[in-house]
Amino acid sequence: MKQKNYAVNNIKFEIEELLPAVRAGATKVMTNKYRLKQEEVAMLLGLTQAAVSKYINDKYSEKIKNIERGFDKKILDKLVRYMVMGDAGKARKTICKICKNSYPI
């Protein structure tokens, strides 16, 4: 039963904390480095323009910000590059690297 709870907690972490942190980090790279407009970022990430605005203006939880700060910036930049280029396969693999490096211990 303990192992099942661990798996459920990890899935909860990925959905509720890790993915929002990836979106926040990707949003900032897309707008700052690639100079994409909020609407373009929203389309690439499957978000609303309002959600993109919240990420750009740091209007989200400290918990998510702390996870985002822990990301390897090179890997996050690679993810965004693949997304902007439209290479979904490489983007998925890069998200897996972020996830593997981000599990709470």
Contacts in CASP RR format, 6 or more apart in sequence:
PFRMAT RR
TARGET T0000
AUTHOR 0000-0000-0000
METHOD contacts of the structure
MODEL  1
MKQKNYAVNNIKFEIEELLPAVRAGATKVMTNKYRLKQEEVAMLLGLTQA
AVSKYINDKYSEKIKNIERGFDKKILDKLVRYMVMGDAGKARKTICKICK
NSYPI
10 103 0 8 1.000
13 103 0 8 1.000
13 104 0 8 1.000
14 99 0 8 1.000
17 63 0 8 1.000
17 64 0 8 1.000
17 67 0 8 1.000
18 67 0 8 1.000
18 98 0 8 1.000
18 99 0 8 1.000
18 102 0 8 1.000
20 60 0 8 1.000
20 64 0 8 1.000
21 64 0 8 1.000
21 65 0 8 1.000
21 67 0 8 1.000
21 68 0 8 1.000
21 71 0 8 1.000
21 102 0 8 1.000
22 68 0 8 1.000
22 71 0 8 1.000
22 76 0 8 1.000
22 79 0 8 1.000
22 95 0 8 1.000
22 98 0 8 1.000
23 45 0 8 1.000
23 47 0 8 1.000
23 51 0 8 1.000
23 55 0 8 1.000
24 55 0 8 1.000
24 60 0 8 1.000
24 64 0 8 1.000
24 65 0 8 1.000
24 68 0 8 1.000
25 55 0 8 1.000
25 68 0 8 1.000
25 71 0 8 1.000
25 76 0 8 1.000
26 41 0 8 1.000
26 45 0 8 1.000
26 76 0 8 1.000
26 79 0 8 1.000
26 80 0 8 1.000
26 83 0 8 1.000
27 41 0 8 1.000
27 45 0 8 1.000
27 47 0 8 1.000
27 52 0 8 1.000
27 55 0 8 1.000
27 56 0 8 1.000
28 55 0 8 1.000
28 56 0 8 1.000
29 76 0 8 1.000
29 77 0 8 1.000
29 80 0 8 1.000
30 36 0 8 1.000
30 40 0 8 1.000
30 41 0 8 1.000
30 44 0 8 1.000
30 80 0 8 1.000
30 83 0 8 1.000
30 84 0 8 1.000
31 37 0 8 1.000
31 38 0 8 1.000
31 41 0 8 1.000
31 52 0 8 1.000
31 56 0 8 1.000
33 77 0 8 1.000
33 80 0 8 1.000
34 80 0 8 1.000
34 84 0 8 1.000
36 44 0 8 1.000
36 84 0 8 1.000
38 49 0 8 1.000
38 52 0 8 1.000
38 53 0 8 1.000
38 56 0 8 1.000
39 49 0 8 1.000
41 47 0 8 1.000
41 52 0 8 1.000
42 48 0 8 1.000
42 49 0 8 1.000
42 51 0 8 1.000
42 52 0 8 1.000
44 83 0 8 1.000
44 84 0 8 1.000
45 52 0 8 1.000
45 83 0 8 1.000
53 59 0 8 1.000
54 60 0 8 1.000
58 65 0 8 1.000
67 102 0 8 1.000
70 102 0 8 1.000
71 98 0 8 1.000
71 101 0 8 1.000
71 102 0 8 1.000
72 98 0 8 1.000
72 101 0 8 1.000
75 94 0 8 1.000
75 97 0 8 1.000
75 98 0 8 1.000
75 101 0 8 1.000
76 98 0 8 1.000
78 94 0 8 1.000
79 91 0 8 1.000
79 94 0 8 1.000
79 95 0 8 1.000
79 98 0 8 1.000
82 88 0 8 1.000
82 89 0 8 1.000
82 90 0 8 1.000
82 91 0 8 1.000
82 94 0 8 1.000
83 91 0 8 1.000
END
